[in-house]
Amino acid sequence: MPTPSTPKLFPNVLGYAADVTELPDATPAGQGIPSFRDLFPFITQVDPDAGGVMVERVWMNALFNLLGQHVFFQQSGCVYPWEDSLDYLVGCHVMGSDGVEYLALQASGLDVPGVGAKDPTEESNHAYWISLPSFVSKGVVPDTRKVIAGSGLTGGGTLSEDVTLAVLTDKVTAG
């Protein structure tokens, strides 16, 4: 299996100066307009001499520009803002309206049965979200153990439990 490598960076959003148009949710009947639901409608597969329709350049520009916006955003290390219209799984990261990054502790969103959208910035929703600064400062690192150590220490063993290492003197002691 090949090892992934870092691709060439986008120097800007793909098609940042292109003429584009807004993609519709669904393709209008009988037209060759790409959409979010249909992408390229069947009629674009049919030869124009047989009644098919070619996709116009402005629509292709719109598709590539939209994809380029997301790639450039992610390549730049950005985190998407929380949206009440999206569903979030455990482990998702969002940027709250307070400018703080949050990590999902439980699934939430419009399509999550019995839960609904949970704004991470609201105190009442902290069972669903934890701020990244709180996550780091509280030492909340799920499914791991910590080694409590300082300089000049020795010891070891498995990390099935927390381990405290002791100062090496005439003998090794474990705390």
C-alpha positions as a Markdown table, in Angstrom:
| # | Residue | x | y | z |
|---|---|---|---|---|
| 1 | Met | 0.0 | 0.0 | 0.0 |
| 2 | Pro | 1.5 | 3.4 | -0.9 |
| 3 | Thr | 2.4 | 5.8 | 1.8 |
| 4 | Pro | 0.4 | 9.1 | 1.7 |
| 5 | Ser | 2.4 | 12.2 | 1.0 |
| 6 | Thr | 1.6 | 15.9 | 1.4 |
| 7 | Pro | 0.2 | 17.1 | -1.9 |
| 8 | Lys | 1.1 | 20.5 | -3.4 |
| 9 | Leu | -0.6 | 23.2 | -1.5 |
| 10 | Phe | -3.4 | 25.3 | -3.1 |
| 11 | Pro | -1.9 | 28.8 | -3.4 |
| 12 | Asn | -5.4 | 30.2 | -3.2 |
| 13 | Val | -9.0 | 29.0 | -3.6 |
| 14 | Leu | -9.4 | 27.1 | -6.9 |
| 15 | Gly | -11.1 | 29.5 | -9.3 |
| 16 | Tyr | -11.0 | 32.5 | -7.0 |
| 17 | Ala | -11.5 | 34.9 | -9.9 |
| 18 | Ala | -13.7 | 32.6 | -12.1 |
| 19 | Asp | -17.2 | 33.4 | -13.1 |
| 20 | Val | -19.4 | 31.1 | -11.1 |
| 21 | Thr | -23.1 | 30.7 | -10.2 |
| 22 | Glu | -24.8 | 29.2 | -7.2 |
| 23 | Leu | -25.6 | 25.5 | -7.5 |
| 24 | Pro | -29.2 | 24.6 | -7.0 |
| 25 | Asp | -30.3 | 21.9 | -4.5 |
| 26 | Ala | -31.9 | 19.9 | -7.4 |
| 27 | Thr | -31.5 | 20.0 | -11.1 |
| 28 | Pro | -34.5 | 21.6 | -13.0 |
| 29 | Ala | -36.2 | 19.0 | -15.2 |
| 30 | Gly | -34.7 | 18.6 | -18.6 |
| 31 | Gln | -31.7 | 20.8 | -18.0 |
| 32 | Gly | -28.0 | 20.0 | -17.8 |
| 33 | Ile | -27.4 | 22.0 | -14.6 |
| 34 | Pro | -25.4 | 20.2 | -11.9 |
| 35 | Ser | -26.9 | 20.3 | -8.4 |
| 36 | Phe | -26.2 | 19.0 | -4.9 |
| 37 | Arg | -28.8 | 16.2 | -5.2 |
| 38 | Asp | -28.2 | 15.1 | -8.8 |
| 39 | Leu | -24.7 | 16.3 | -9.5 |
| 40 | Phe | -24.6 | 15.8 | -13.3 |
| 41 | Pro | -28.1 | 14.9 | -14.6 |
| 42 | Phe | -28.5 | 12.0 | -17.0 |
| 43 | Ile | -29.2 | 14.4 | -19.9 |
| 44 | Thr | -25.5 | 15.5 | -19.8 |
| 45 | Gln | -24.5 | 11.9 | -20.7 |
| 46 | Val | -26.6 | 11.9 | -24.0 |
| 47 | Asp | -24.9 | 13.1 | -27.2 |
| 48 | Pro | -26.0 | 16.7 | -27.9 |
| 49 | Asp | -26.9 | 15.5 | -31.5 |
| 50 | Ala | -29.4 | 13.1 | -29.9 |
| 51 | Gly | -31.0 | 15.7 | -27.6 |
| 52 | Gly | -28.5 | 15.8 | -24.8 |
| 53 | Val | -27.2 | 18.9 | -23.1 |
| 54 | Met | -23.6 | 19.9 | -22.3 |
| 55 | Val | -22.7 | 21.3 | -19.0 |
| 56 | Glu | -21.8 | 25.0 | -19.3 |
| 57 | Arg | -18.5 | 26.2 | -18.1 |
| 58 | Val | -19.9 | 28.5 | -15.4 |
| 59 | Trp | -21.5 | 25.4 | -13.7 |
| 60 | Met | -18.2 | 23.5 | -13.8 |
| 61 | Asn | -16.5 | 26.6 | -12.4 |
| 62 | Ala | -19.0 | 26.7 | -9.6 |
| 63 | Leu | -18.4 | 23.0 | -8.7 |
| 64 | Phe | -14.6 | 23.3 | -8.7 |
| 65 | Asn | -14.7 | 26.7 | -6.9 |
| 66 | Leu | -16.9 | 25.3 | -4.1 |
| 67 | Leu | -14.6 | 22.3 | -3.7 |
| 68 | Gly | -11.6 | 24.6 | -3.8 |
| 69 | Gln | -13.0 | 26.8 | -1.0 |
| 70 | His | -13.3 | 23.8 | 1.3 |
| 71 | Val | -9.8 | 22.4 | 0.4 |
| 72 | Phe | -8.2 | 25.8 | 1.0 |
| 73 | Phe | -10.1 | 26.3 | 4.3 |
| 74 | Gln | -9.0 | 22.8 | 5.6 |
| 75 | Gln | -5.4 | 23.1 | 4.2 |
| 76 | Ser | -5.2 | 26.4 | 6.2 |
| 77 | Gly | -5.9 | 24.5 | 9.4 |
| 78 | Cys | -9.3 | 26.1 | 9.9 |
| 79 | Val | -12.1 | 24.5 | 11.9 |
| 80 | Tyr | -15.7 | 24.9 | 10.6 |
| 81 | Pro | -18.1 | 26.9 | 12.8 |
| 82 | Trp | -20.9 | 25.1 | 14.6 |
| 83 | Glu | -24.1 | 25.0 | 12.6 |
| 84 | Asp | -27.5 | 24.1 | 14.0 |
| 85 | Ser | -28.5 | 22.5 | 10.7 |
| 86 | Leu | -25.7 | 19.8 | 10.9 |
| 87 | Asp | -25.3 | 16.5 | 12.8 |
| 88 | Tyr | -22.2 | 16.0 | 14.8 |
| 89 | Leu | -20.7 | 12.6 | 15.8 |
| 90 | Val | -18.6 | 11.9 | 18.9 |
| 91 | Gly | -15.1 | 13.4 | 18.3 |
| 92 | Cys | -16.2 | 16.1 | 15.8 |
| 93 | His | -14.5 | 19.5 | 16.2 |
| 94 | Val | -16.3 | 22.9 | 15.7 |
| 95 | Met | -15.6 | 26.5 | 16.3 |
| 96 | Gly | -18.1 | 28.0 | 18.7 |
| 97 | Ser | -19.6 | 31.5 | 18.2 |
| 98 | Asp | -17.3 | 32.5 | 21.2 |
| 99 | Gly | -14.2 | 31.8 | 19.1 |
| 100 | Val | -13.3 | 28.7 | 21.1 |
| 101 | Glu | -12.9 | 25.2 | 19.6 |
| 102 | Tyr | -15.1 | 22.5 | 20.9 |
| 103 | Leu | -15.0 | 18.7 | 20.8 |
| 104 | Ala | -18.1 | 16.6 | 20.7 |
| 105 | Leu | -18.6 | 14.2 | 23.6 |
| 106 | Gln | -22.0 | 12.9 | 22.4 |
| 107 | Ala | -23.8 | 12.9 | 19.1 |
| 108 | Ser | -26.1 | 15.8 | 18.5 |
| 109 | Gly | -28.0 | 17.5 | 15.7 |
| 110 | Leu | -31.3 | 17.8 | 13.9 |
| 111 | Asp | -31.3 | 14.1 | 12.8 |
| 112 | Val | -30.1 | 12.7 | 16.1 |
| 113 | Pro | -33.3 | 11.1 | 17.7 |
| 114 | Gly | -34.3 | 12.7 | 21.0 |
| 115 | Val | -31.4 | 15.1 | 21.0 |
| 116 | Gly | -31.5 | 17.9 | 18.5 |
| 117 | Ala | -29.0 | 20.6 | 17.9 |
| 118 | Lys | -26.8 | 21.4 | 20.9 |
| 119 | Asp | -24.9 | 24.8 | 20.7 |
| 120 | Pro | -21.5 | 24.1 | 22.3 |
| 121 | Thr | -21.3 | 27.6 | 23.8 |
| 122 | Glu | -24.3 | 27.1 | 26.0 |
| 123 | Glu | -23.7 | 25.9 | 29.5 |
| 124 | Ser | -26.6 | 23.5 | 29.4 |
| 125 | Asn | -25.0 | 21.6 | 26.5 |
| 126 | His | -21.6 | 20.8 | 28.2 |
| 127 | Ala | -22.7 | 17.1 | 28.4 |
| 128 | Tyr | -22.5 | 17.2 | 24.6 |
| 129 | Trp | -19.4 | 19.4 | 24.0 |
| 130 | Ile | -16.2 | 20.2 | 25.8 |
| 131 | Ser | -14.0 | 23.2 | 25.0 |
| 132 | Leu | -10.6 | 22.3 | 23.7 |
| 133 | Pro | -8.9 | 24.4 | 26.4 |
| 134 | Ser | -10.9 | 22.6 | 29.1 |
| 135 | Phe | -10.1 | 19.2 | 27.5 |
| 136 | Val | -6.4 | 20.0 | 27.6 |
| 137 | Ser | -6.2 | 21.6 | 31.1 |
| 138 | Lys | -8.2 | 18.9 | 32.8 |
| 139 | Gly | -6.0 | 16.2 | 31.4 |
| 140 | Val | -9.0 | 14.5 | 29.7 |
| 141 | Val | -7.3 | 12.1 | 27.5 |
| 142 | Pro | -9.8 | 9.2 | 26.9 |
| 143 | Asp | -8.5 | 5.6 | 26.9 |
| 144 | Thr | -5.0 | 6.4 | 27.9 |
| 145 | Arg | -2.9 | 6.3 | 31.1 |
| 146 | Lys | -0.4 | 8.7 | 32.4 |
| 147 | Val | 3.2 | 8.3 | 33.6 |
| 148 | Ile | 3.9 | 10.6 | 36.5 |
| 149 | Ala | 7.6 | 11.3 | 36.4 |
| 150 | Gly | 10.3 | 14.0 | 36.8 |
| 151 | Ser | 14.0 | 14.2 | 36.2 |
| 152 | Gly | 16.3 | 11.4 | 37.4 |
| 153 | Leu | 13.6 | 8.8 | 37.6 |
| 154 | Thr | 13.5 | 5.2 | 36.6 |
| 155 | Gly | 11.0 | 2.3 | 36.6 |
| 156 | Gly | 8.6 | 0.9 | 34.2 |
| 157 | Gly | 6.0 | -1.7 | 33.5 |
| 158 | Thr | 2.8 | -1.8 | 31.6 |
| 159 | Leu | 0.4 | 1.1 | 31.4 |
| 160 | Ser | -2.7 | -0.8 | 32.3 |
| 161 | Glu | -2.8 | 1.4 | 35.4 |
| 162 | Asp | -1.3 | 4.9 | 36.2 |
| 163 | Val | 2.4 | 4.5 | 37.1 |
| 164 | Thr | 4.5 | 6.6 | 39.3 |
| 165 | Leu | 8.2 | 6.3 | 38.9 |
| 166 | Ala | 10.7 | 6.7 | 41.7 |
| 167 | Val | 14.1 | 8.3 | 42.1 |
| 168 | Leu | 16.9 | 5.8 | 41.4 |
| 169 | Thr | 18.9 | 5.3 | 44.6 |
| 170 | Asp | 20.5 | 2.0 | 45.8 |
| 171 | Lys | 17.4 | 0.2 | 44.7 |
| 172 | Val | 14.4 | 0.8 | 42.4 |
| 173 | Thr | 11.1 | 1.4 | 44.1 |
| 174 | Ala | 7.7 | 1.8 | 42.5 |
| 175 | Gly | 5.1 | 4.1 | 43.9 |
